[in-house]
Amino acid sequence: MDLKKTFNQLTDELLALKKLISDSSPLFIRVSDIPPVLRGAENIPVKEVEPVQLYGREAMTKAVDIWQDPHIKDEFSQKAARRASGALWFPSENNAFTAELIRLLEQINALKGSIENHIINTYQTRSARFEALHNQCPGVLTLHLYRQIRWWKDERISAVRFCWQEKESLLVPDKVELLVRMGKDSREDESQKVPMSQLIKKVSSVPEDRLRIRRRLKVQPAANITFGSELNPAGTLKTVTAPMPYIIIQNERPEIKMLGHFDATERTNRKLRNDRVKTEILGYFHGETIEVIAE
C-alpha cells in the first residue's frame, strides 16, 4: 500500500463530505461539544464534564470539522481524543444527495480501515507502527485517524439517548512483577517507604490467583440506540460509543436525547451491582486499586 497516497485520498474524500454536508439541510442537527483534554493533563482524574450544546449552523460546522480532524494540535493531549457527540438526521429519499452521502461515508470508512489494517498487519511493534505511520502521514493523531464515522440508513431507529459510559478493567496481576514495582517506589520515594512497605506485606500474603487490580477507564460518551424490527416491536437496544456525531438516514423521526453533564461524584455514590464479585481493598498503587477476592 502507498500509505501517503491513501491518506491523501482520505483527506480529499473528507473535504468532499464537508462540502456536501455544509450545503445540505438536515431534518435535525445538534452537537454536544466536549471540552478537549489539554496537553499534560491526561492523568488528572475527570471530576466533571460540561458539554457545550450547539445547534443549527454551529452544530454543522462542528460536525464536519471533527470528522476531518486527524492531526495533532500542540495545545491538546495526544493521548486523549477530541470528541463531540451528536446526530444529523436526513430523509432517506433515493436522490443524488443521499447516494453521494452514502458513497462518501462508505469510502471514508473503508480508507480509514485499510490504513489501520495495513499498519497493524505490516508492523509488529508499537514503535514500528508509530514510525511508519508518521513518516508517511506527518503530524497525524492515530486516535482520530482510525475512528469510523457511524451512520445508519433505514434502520428504523426510534431513539438515540446519549450518555456517559464509565467502565473499569479488572485483571489478575503478575504478583512478582507487582512487588518489584512497589519495592522500587519504596526505595525512590522516602515519603512512601512506610505505607508501601505495609502494602507490600499485604500483597505478599495473598495467593496470586486471588489478587485483582481494578483500573478505572476514562469516561467516554456513548449512546443507547433503539433499532426497530418487525419481529420485535419494542426494538433492539444497542450501546454505541459516540466520539463523533452520527448520521441517521431514514424518514421516521427518531427521539434524540443529547449528552448531559458528567459528575463523577454522582457515579461514585451509586450502588454496586449485586452480581459483582465481592473483594476487599488492600491499597492503592499508581492510581490503581489492589484488591483481594473475599473468602
Order of alpha helices (4+ residues) and beta strands (2+ residues): alpha-beta-beta-beta-alpha-beta-alpha-alpha-alpha-beta-beta-beta-alpha-alpha-beta-beta-beta-beta-beta-beta-alpha-beta-beta
